[in-house]
Every structure is written in structure tokens, then in C-alpha cells.
Amino acid sequence: MGLISGTTDWSKIADADIVVEAVFEEMPIKKEVFAKIDKICKPGAVLASNTSTPRRGRDRLRTTKRPDDVIGMHFFSPANVMRLLGGGARREVRQGRGGHRDERGPRIAKVPVCVGVCYGFVGNRMLHQRGREAEKLILEGALPHEVDKVLTDFGFPMGPVRDGATLAGLDVGWRIRKGKGVKSAVADRICELGRFGQKTGAGYFRYEKGDRTPIPDADVEKIIVEVASEMGITRRKIGEDEILPASSTRW
């Protein structure tokens, strides 16, 4: 930790060997940041992106005069715990300088994995599908804490609902959806109220100050019931076997 310091002075990155862009998932801002660090960083510096969803890696290449130094480097959340490091595919780095990915991953105790360039890459392609099914369950009759409990009882460290609310914030997914022009009926309604998860004290759950424990919230249940009614969905009691079928134990 003693090697880490914060600054808002862009000139401080002039001597950096590698710079990791971690702007939220809005491509115009990412391109602006890449154009800026391209002018500041020294020759040979690696320009990495922590992008987790937009597939337009080539856009960032076009904003820099050093496309061969641009790679993907996605740290999975929580970054201080998760060892997986998603590296930019060789086709994203025009001349295949995958060495940057392979050398630097292990040096920071991460396991680098080269992935293809597509919307959502590996992690978010799975998470988005899981989140979509979780919202269907919630609208059809299950409550957020019930969906989470089945998955944690099965062995997952967190459920699909608490996942985004606690670690990254619901606003991250909200930005991604708006950028793609898609909606999530319940999540969008919650975000419109400024409930982004633990960092705001409320998301799908309530959080007491300084405590990560999710507390079921009657206000969210009311939102879910209202949205279901608007969509013409008749809610019912959903059993645990419908959330996680017995066949899932074969994974």
C-alpha cells in the first residue's frame, strides 16, 4: 500500500510503464481518456483498458497513435480478491503484443486469460444472462433475498441480486443498458430513485452505515409488485427448485 498514492494531476503518469483506464462503461469518455493518456505517456508505455462490456476495442485504437501498445486488462470485482485477469485478445492488439498481458498478470498475482472481443467478453456475457433470469423470477413471484439465498445455499459466495448492488453499484449496469438502448424493468426503476446499492445505502436492499449486510426492503417489494402489475404478470409463490433445478448440481 505504501507504493500507492492518489493524484488528479495527469502529468504524474508521464513516466508510467503501464496505465490502466478504468472509466465507467461509456465509450465516448473512454475514448477521450485514451486520447489524453496517449499524448502524456512515454513511448513504449502500455495503455490498458479495464473495459468489461463494450466490444468496440478498435475505437480506442483509433484514438491513439500507438495502437500496438493498447491491450485489454479487465480486473474482476472485487479486484483485491479475484485472481482472474481478462486480457485483450491478440486481434485487438494489432501486432499481437500479448507479452504485456502474460508478463504483468503473474507479477501482480493474477491469472491472465486471453478472451475474444465481443459484447460483454466472458464475465458479463454470463452475468447479464443470470441477471435477466433473476429479474424474471423476481417479477413472477420470488423476492430478491429468496433468489440470493438459493444461490448462496448452493455454494456461490453471493447471489445475483446482491452481487451488483454491493460491489460495483447498480448504476454501472444502468449505464451499460442505456448505452446499448435496453431496459431492465425493476433495476431501472430502482436506479431512477438514486438507489445504487451499498454506496448509497440502498439498492435492491437497504444497508446500515458501515455494514455490508443486505436488509430486505418493503419499498423494493412494492416496486416489484407495481412493475409486475404494469407488465400484466400475475405473481405466484416460486419454490426453490424452480430457482435452482436439481440438475444444476451436475455443474
N, C-alpha and C positions, 0 to 999 in steps of 0.2 A: 504493500500500500504506500510505502514511502516513496516509490518511484512514480506515483500518480499525483498529478496536480491539475487543477482546473483553470481555464482561461477563456476569455471571449475575444482574445487577440489572434486574428487569423495568421499573423506573421509567425506565430510560435510553431507552426507546422512546417516551416521552410526547410528545416534540417531533418525532418522525419523520414525514416526508411519506408514506413507504410502508414497510410491514412485510411481509416475505415469510416465511410459515410454511413450514418445511422439515422437519417431523417425519416420521419413517418412516411407512410406509403402514398405519397403524392408526387408523381413523376415530374411535373414542372419544377418543383422545388429541388428535387434530387438533381435534375439537370443543371439548375442554377448553381448548386453547391459544387458539382463536378467541374463546371467551367471555372469556378473560382479557385478550387484547390489545384487545378491544372496549371494555373498561372503562378501559384505560390510555391508549390513543391519542387524540390530539386530534381534534376534529371535522374532517371533510374528508380525513383520512388514508386512504390506500388500503390495504386489507387483502388481500394476495395469498397464494395458496396454490401451493406447488411440487408439488402432488399429481400423480402420474404414472400412477396406476392406478384407484383408487376413483372411481366415476362420481357419487357422491352429493354433488355440489356444493351442492345445496339444503340438505343437513343443516347445512353450515357457515353458510348464510344464516340459518337459524333460531336459531343460537346467538349472533347479533349483532343489535343494534338498528339497524344501518346496512347493510342488505343491498345497497343500491345502490353501496356502496364496496367490495364483495367481488368480486375477479376471480381468474382462474387465471393463473399465471405460472410455467410449468414450464421450468426450465433443464436442457438435455440434458447428459449426462455425457460427458466432463469439462467442467464448466461454464466453466472458464477458456479452453477451446479452441473448443468447439462454439458456433456463432453462432445456431443456431435457438432461438427462444423461443416455446413454445406458450402462446398467450393464451386466457383463458376466453372461451367463446362468448357472444355477446350475450344469448342466452336465459338464461345462468347469471347474468349481471348484469342484474337485473330491469328497469332502465330503460335498458339498452344503453349504459352509460358506457364504450364501447370506447376512448375517448380516452386513458384511463390506459395502456392497453396500447400504443397506437400511438405515444404521445409518449415513453414511458420506454424502450421497446425500443431504438430507434436511439441514444438518449443513452448507453447502456452498450454500444454496438457490437454489438447483437444484431438478428436479423431476426425480427420478431414474425409469427406465423401464427395466425389465429383458427381454432379447431377446435371441432367439435361435442362435446357432453357424452355420453360413453359409456364403458363399461368399458375402460380401457387407453388411451383417447384415440387418438392417432395412433401414436406411437413404440412403446408397449408392446403395442399390438394386433399390430404386426408382429413385435416381438421375442419375444412369447410363442409365436407360431406357429413362428418359426425355432428357438426353444429346444426346443419339443416335437419337431420333426423331428430336431434334433441328438441328443436323447436316444434316439429310436428307432434312429438309426444306431449310436449307442454300444452299445445293448443288442443289436443284431443282429450286431455284429462289429467295428465301427470303434473306434479308441481316440480319446480327446479330442484329442490333438495331431494326429492324422491329419485329423479333421474341420476343425480350425482351419487346418491347412496348406493344404487345398484352397481355403478361402475367402480366405486371405491371398495365395495364389498368383494367385487370380482378380483380386485388386485391393483387397479390403477391408482396412482398417488393422488389424482384429482379427477373430479367429474368434468364433463364437457361444459357445464354451465359456469361453474366457479372458475374454471381454467382462465378464460379471457378476462373475467371481471377482476380477479385477484392479481394476476401477474402483469399483463400488458395493459389492460383497460379496455372497456367496451368501445371506446372511441376509435381505437385502432382499426377494428373490424368495420366500424361505421364508415371511416374514411375509405377503406378498401371497397366497400359496397358502393359508395357514392361515386367513386372513380370508375367503377365498372357499370354503373347505372342499374344496379339491382337493389332489392329491398329485403329486409328481414322484419316481418310484421311486428313481432314482440320486441326484439332487440332495438330496432329503430325508435319505437315509441319510448322505450326506457332511456335511450341516449338523448332524445329530444328534451327530456326533463333534466338533463345535466347529470344523470346518474351513470358514471363511467366505471364504477367498481370501487375497490378499496381506496383508491387515491382520492375519491370524492366522498367516501363514507357510505356510498350506496350504489348498487347496480341491480342485479337480479336479487341480491341480498343486501342486508344492512351490515355495517361494520362499526364496531365501537372503536373509538380513537385509540390507536396504537395496538389494536388486536386484529389478527388476520382471520379470526373465526367468523364464518358466514352465518348470519342470522336470518331465517326465513322472514319475508316481509309481506304483510297483508296487502299493502299498496300494490305490489307487483302482481300478486294473485288477482287483484281487481283488474289490473291492466290486461292480464292474460284472458280473463273471462270476457272482458269487453271486446278484445280483438277477435276472439273465437266467435263471439256473437255476430260481430260485423262481417265475418267471413262465412257465416252460416254453418259453423261447426258445432255439433251437439257434443258437449264434453261428457266423458264417462270415466268410470274407475278403471285404471290401467294397472294390470298386475305386473310384478317384477319380471315374470317370464316373458312378457311382451317387450320389455325394455332390453333385456339381455337373454335371448333364447338359449336353451341348454346346449345347442350345437356350438355356441361360441366358445365353450370350454375346450374345443379342439384346436384353438389357435396355437 
